[in-house]
Amino acid sequence: MLGVDVNGLVVRQSMLFLLPNKRCTGHLMKKRNQYLKVVEWSEEDQCFIGRVPGLTLGGVHGKNEAKVYEKLCDLVDEWVMIYEEDAAPLPVPTT
């Protein structure tokens, strides 16, 4: 079952699929929104783990779910800029 909370988090069982961050505007927002951002609680690590499948290897982690999401959005923006600076095509969108 899916549900959306007031922070734009789409909840499905123990995994969160995050909707685009509304605070980002312009060119980067359009690129950022093309990639699914996933934040999950890790029992093993006792923190939230954030990743962007299809765009980056690795991810970000932290104790605060919202801050992990913000760091994830920043990570996507940084990767988009790197691809653009290298004149390389972006990976296929995942949303």
C-alpha positions as CSV (number, residue, x, y, z in Angstrom):
1,M,0.0,0.0,0.0
2,L,1.2,3.5,-0.8
3,G,0.7,6.7,1.0
4,V,2.1,10.2,0.8
5,D,2.9,12.2,3.9
6,V,3.1,16.0,4.3
7,N,6.8,16.1,3.4
8,G,6.2,14.5,0.0
9,L,7.5,11.1,1.0
10,V,5.8,8.2,-0.7
11,V,5.7,5.3,1.8
12,R,5.7,1.7,0.7
13,Q,6.4,-0.8,3.5
14,S,9.9,-0.1,4.9
15,M,11.2,1.8,1.8
16,L,10.6,5.4,0.9
17,F,10.4,6.7,-2.7
18,L,10.9,10.4,-2.6
19,L,9.2,12.9,-4.7
20,P,11.1,15.9,-6.1
21,N,12.3,18.5,-3.7
22,K,10.1,21.6,-4.3
23,R,12.8,24.1,-3.1
24,C,15.1,23.5,-6.1
25,T,14.2,25.7,-9.1
26,G,15.3,26.1,-12.7
27,H,17.6,23.9,-14.8
28,L,18.9,21.7,-12.0
29,M,15.4,20.9,-10.7
30,K,14.3,19.6,-14.1
31,K,17.4,17.3,-14.3
32,R,17.1,16.3,-10.6
33,N,13.5,15.2,-11.0
34,Q,14.5,12.7,-13.7
35,Y,16.1,10.4,-11.1
36,L,14.4,8.3,-8.5
37,K,15.7,8.9,-5.0
38,V,15.4,6.1,-2.4
39,V,15.8,6.5,1.3
40,E,15.7,3.3,3.5
41,W,16.3,2.7,7.2
42,S,19.2,0.3,7.7
43,E,18.8,-1.8,10.9
44,E,22.4,-3.0,10.5
45,D,23.8,0.6,10.3
46,Q,21.1,2.2,12.5
47,C,20.7,5.1,10.1
48,F,18.9,6.1,6.9
49,I,20.7,5.2,3.6
50,G,19.9,7.2,0.5
51,R,20.7,6.2,-3.0
52,V,19.9,7.2,-6.6
53,P,19.7,4.0,-8.7
54,G,21.0,4.5,-12.2
55,L,22.8,7.8,-11.6
56,T,25.4,7.3,-8.9
57,L,27.3,4.5,-7.2
58,G,27.1,4.6,-3.4
59,G,25.0,7.2,-1.7
60,V,24.5,9.1,1.5
61,H,23.6,8.3,5.0
62,G,22.5,9.9,8.3
63,K,20.2,9.8,11.3
64,N,17.7,12.3,10.0
65,E,15.5,11.1,7.0
66,A,14.8,14.6,5.7
67,K,18.5,15.6,5.8
68,V,19.5,12.4,4.0
69,Y,17.0,13.3,1.3
70,E,18.4,16.9,1.0
71,K,21.9,15.5,0.7
72,L,20.7,13.1,-1.9
73,C,19.2,16.0,-3.9
74,D,22.5,17.9,-3.6
75,L,24.4,14.7,-4.8
76,V,22.2,14.5,-7.9
77,D,22.8,18.2,-8.7
78,E,26.5,17.7,-8.4
79,W,26.5,14.7,-10.7
80,V,24.4,16.5,-13.3
81,M,26.9,19.4,-13.3
82,I,29.8,16.9,-13.6
83,Y,28.1,15.3,-16.6
84,E,27.4,18.7,-18.2
85,E,31.0,20.0,-17.6
86,D,32.3,16.8,-19.2
87,A,29.9,17.2,-22.1
88,A,28.7,13.7,-21.4
89,P,25.2,12.5,-21.8
90,L,23.2,11.9,-18.6
91,P,22.2,8.3,-17.8
92,V,18.7,7.3,-18.7
93,P,16.1,8.8,-16.3
94,T,14.7,6.5,-13.7
95,T,11.4,8.2,-13.0
